[in-house]
């Protein structure tokens, strides 16, 4: 009897030491993953954003194609990447207009510094190499060009990795969710309920609010450009692309966000019209009436209810989008909403359980509804049941 107990103690001690070593090894692996995630946190978050934007489109395409791989490839290659390229070019034009507003002399100075007198370069390759290495002017330009090329190449490579990461999630999200649910969390655990709420919230924010901002930006740019084509000479919307971006961002401000931009544009055009002919004041008045009565109603009635779902109060979304870039940099526009969803879902789903209170159903916190909205704010994305997968995916 004593021998059996001693053997059991030895086995328990060996098992404890084995668990200790495996736990230490797991912590080392976790540290490596955290270090990698910290190095590429911006691109990881961008990959998560790409996944949530692409997932509803992929699920709709899968109804017409034979595999998830084909649907995910079609979504990224033919829909998302062209849209991202268009947005980058569009924002580049808007940034150029912003630089012109800030200081045209500054832009001229930068261009002059980058300018190279190519007419004096020798035609012989050896002499050209000697000049580029020895002449400080050309050497500076080469270094600047090399730095720009390096940044561009690195950015392109990281963006490609983000797309690959999003593609992997689109194809394997169901298997990953089922494995974690069965082997780590448990099908009816609190962790699964919390992750489901976070998943629904990120879908609403990333696919909803972000896409709403981009749609408003693009539509505003089209409207402003068409107005400039049809308006009389001298009564134009200056820096139409930049103001379109501002219009999309101000969509986050509840109730009066876009109206602030309209009033600013009308003020500029009114000054232009009064300078030329007072009778032309009907043009800014017509613009304001069209934007407020027609465009805003289209956004509130069709665009926002269909895309955003209004799962969160607009004030929370506004602070997430505006403070994110300030705190984290360029990727803050994706990190801010992610942190907002994680924190809000923790407060609404987990904190009440500490007080032994059953949390309310769903991820909504003070759901935001603009005047004139006719939608109940429900998401239109297909459920995970359509895919035959666990809802945690």
N, C-alpha and C positions, 0 to 999 in steps of 0.2 A: 504493500500500500504506500509506504513511504517512498519506494523507488518510483512508482507511477507518478506520485506528486512531484518528485524531483525532476523526472523527465518532462512533465508538463511545464514546470517552471523554466527549464532550459529552453523548451520550444517557444514559450512565450517571450523569453528574453531575446532569442534569435529573431523572432518575428518583429519585436519592437525595434531592434537594431536595424532590421531590413527596412521597416517603414521609415525609420529616421533617415537612413541613407537615401531612400527613394524620395522622401520629402525634400531633403536638401538638394538632390539633383533636380527635382521639379522647380524649386526656387531659383536655381541657377538658370534653367531654361526660361523661366518667367522673366528673370532679369534681362536675359538676352533679347527676348521679344519686346520688353518694355523699352530697351535701348534702341532697337531697330525702329519701333513705333515712334519714339521721340525724335529720331533723326529724320523720319519721313512722315511726321504727324500731319503736315498740311496735305500731302498727297494721299495719305490714307483716308483722311476725312473727305477729300475730293472724290476718292473712289467710292466711299459710302454714299455720298451725294449722287454720284453717277448711277449707282445701283438703284437707289430709291426713285430716281427720275425715270430710269429705264424699265423698272419692273412692271408697272401697269401696262406699258406699251408691249413688252415682251409677252405678257400673259394674254393680251388680245391677239397678237400675231400667232401665238401657239395654237389658237383655234383653227388656223388655216394652214399650218405647216406641220410636218411630221415629227419634229423633235425640238426640245428646248434649246439645244445647241444652235440649230439653224435660226430659231426665233431670236435668241440673244445676239447672234452675229448680225442678223439683219437690223436689229434695233440699234446696235452700236455703230455699225458701218454706214448705214444708209439714212439714219434718222438723227441719232444723237451727235455723232462727230460733225456732220455738216452744220447742225445747229450751233454747236460750240464754236466752230470756226467763224460762223457768221457773227456770233455774239462777240468774239474776240476782235474781229475787224471793226464791228460797230463801236465797241468800247474804245478801240484805238482812235477812231475818228473823233469820238466825244472827248477823249483825253487831249487830242491835238487842239480842239477848239478851246478846251479849258486852259491850255498853255497859252494860247493866243490872248485869252482874256486876262490872264494873270500878268503877262508881260511879253509883248511882241519883241522887245529889245533882247530879252533873255533868250528867246528861241533863236533869234538871229545870231546872238553871240555863240550859242552852242553849235549851230550849223557852221559858223565861220571857223570854230576851233577844229571841227571834224573835216573841214574841207582840205583837200590835198592838191597841190599844183601838178597834176598828172602830165602836163605838157613838157615839163622839164625832166621827166623820168627817162633814163636811157633805154634803148631798145635791146641792147645785148643782155642776155639773162645774167651773166656773171657780174657785169657792171651794175645791173639793177639790184642784185643781192647785196653788193658792197654798199651801195647808196642807202638801201633800206636799213642796213645794220649800223652804218656810221653816222648818217645824218640824224640828229636828235628829232627833227620835225617828223620825218617819216617813221623813225623808230617809235615815237609816241603814238602815231596813228596806227601802226601795226599792233602795238600792245593793246590799244583801245579796241581795235577791230577783233583781235584775238580774244580779248575778254568778253566782248559782246557775243562772239560766235560760241565761246565756251558756255556762257549763260544760256544762250538759245538752245544749244545741243543738250545741255543738262535738263532744261525745262521740258524739252520735247521727249526725252527719255523717261523722265518722271511721269509726265502725262500719259505716256504709253503704258507704264507700269500701273497707273491708276485705272486705265481702261481694262487692262488684263485682270486686275483685282475685281473690278465690277463685273466683268464677264464670268469670272469664277463664281462669284456670289449668285449671279443670275441663273447659272446652270446647276449649282450644287447647294443652293440655300435650303431646299427641302430636305435633302439628306442630312445636312449639318443640323438643322433644327430638330429633326427626329432623333438623331444620335444623342445630342445634348439633353433632349427631353427624356429619353429612355435611360441614359447611362449616368447623367450628372445631376440634373435637377429633379426629375420625377414629373410625371404627366400632370398631376394636380397640385404641384407645389406653388408656393407664393412667388418663387423666382420666375416660373413660367408665366404666371399672370402678369407680373411686372414687365417682363420682356415683351409680352404681347402688347401691352399698352404703349411701351416705348416704340415698338415697331409700327403700330398704328399712328402714333404721334409723328414719327419721322416721315412716314408716308404723307401725312397731311401737310407738314411743314415744307419738306423738300419738294415733293411733286406738286403740292398745292400752292403755297405762298410764293415760293421762289419762281415757279413757272408763271404765276399770276404777274409777278413783277416784270419778268422778261416779256410776256405778252403785252402788257401795258406799255413798256418801253418801245417795242417794235411798232405797235399800232400808233402810238403818239408820234414816232418818227415819221411814219407814213403820212399821217394827217398833217403834221407841220410842214413836211416837204411839199405835199400837194397844195396846201394853202399858199406857200411861197410861190408856187408856179402860177396859181390863179389870181393872186392878189396884185393890185397895181404896183408899179415900180415905186419904191420908197416906203411902202408899208409892208414890211416883211418881218418874219420871226427870226431874230438873229440867233446863230448857233443852234440850229434846230436839233441836231443830234444830241448835243449836251443837255438841252432842255428836255428832250425826250427821256434821257436817263434820269434826270431830276424828277420828272413826272412819275416814272416807275418807282423810284425810291420813296417819294412822298405818298405813294399809295399806302405805305405802312402807317401813316399818321391817320388816326380815326377821323371820320366825318369830313374834315376840311382839308385833308392832305393835298389832293390834286388841285383843289380850288385855289390854294395859295399860289401854285405855279401859274394857273390860268390868269389870276389877277396880275401877277408880275408881267406876263406876256402882254396882256391887254394894256397895261400901263406903258410899256415900251412902244407898242403900236399906236396908242393914242397920242403920244408925243410926236411920233413920226407923222401921223395923219394931220395933227394940228399945225405942224410946221409947213406941210404942203398945202392942204386945203381942209378947212373945218368940216366940210361936207363929207369927207372921207372917214369921219368918226364912226359911221355905221359899220365899217369893216371890223374893227376890234369888238364892237358890240355884238355883231353876228358871230364872230369867233367864240366869244365867251358863252353866248346862248347855246351854240352848237355843242361845245364841249360839256357844259353843265347839264343840259337837258337831254342830249342824245348820247354822247360818248360815256358820260358817267353812269347813265342808266343801263347802257349795254354792259359796262364793267360790273355793276352791282347785280344786275338781273341774270346775266349769262356767264360771264367769265369767272368772277369770284365764286359764286355758288358751285359751279361745275368743277373748278380746279381745287380751290382751297379747302372746302369742307368746314371751315371756321371751327376747328376743334379747339383752338386756343384764343384767348382774348387778344385782340389786335395790339394792345399796348405791350403785352409780353413779346409778341413777335417783333414789334417795332424796336424794343430795346435789344432783343437778341441780334437783329440784323445790324443795328447801328453801332452797338458797343462791341460786337464781335471783331470787326476789322480794326477797331482802335486798340483792343487788347491783344489780339493774336496776329495781326498783319493781314496779308492778302487772303489767307484761308479762313479768316475769322467770319467771313460771310457764310461759311458752312459750319464752322465750329460753334459759333454763337447759338444758332438754332438747335444744334445737337445737345449742347449743354442745357439749354432751356428745357427741352423735352425730357431729358434724364432727370433734372431737378424737379420739374413740375410733376412728373409721374411718381417720383419718390414721395413727394409731399402729399399727393392725393391718394396714392395706392398703399404706401407703406406706413407713413406716419400715423394715420388714424388707427392702425392696428396696435400701435403701442399704447393707445388709450382705450383699447378694446372696443373700438367703434368700427362698424362695417363700412368700408369706403363706398362712395357712390359709383355707379356703373359707368364705364367709359372714361376716356381720357380728357373730357372737356373740362376746362376751368374757366368760368365766366365766359361762355361762348359769345363771340362778337358777332353782332348782326347790324349792318348798316341800314339806315332808313331806306326803304324801297326794296330791300332784299326779299325775294319771294321763296328762296330755298330754305329747307329745313336744316341744311348744312350737313347732310349725310354724304359719306364718301361714295363715289361711283366706281371705285376700283373693284375688280372681281375679288371675291374672297379666296382664301387658300383652299377652301373645299373644292372650288372649280379645278384646282390643280391636283387634287387628291393628296394634299400634303398636310402636315401639321400646321395649325394657324400660327405657330411661333416663327415660321419662316419669314 
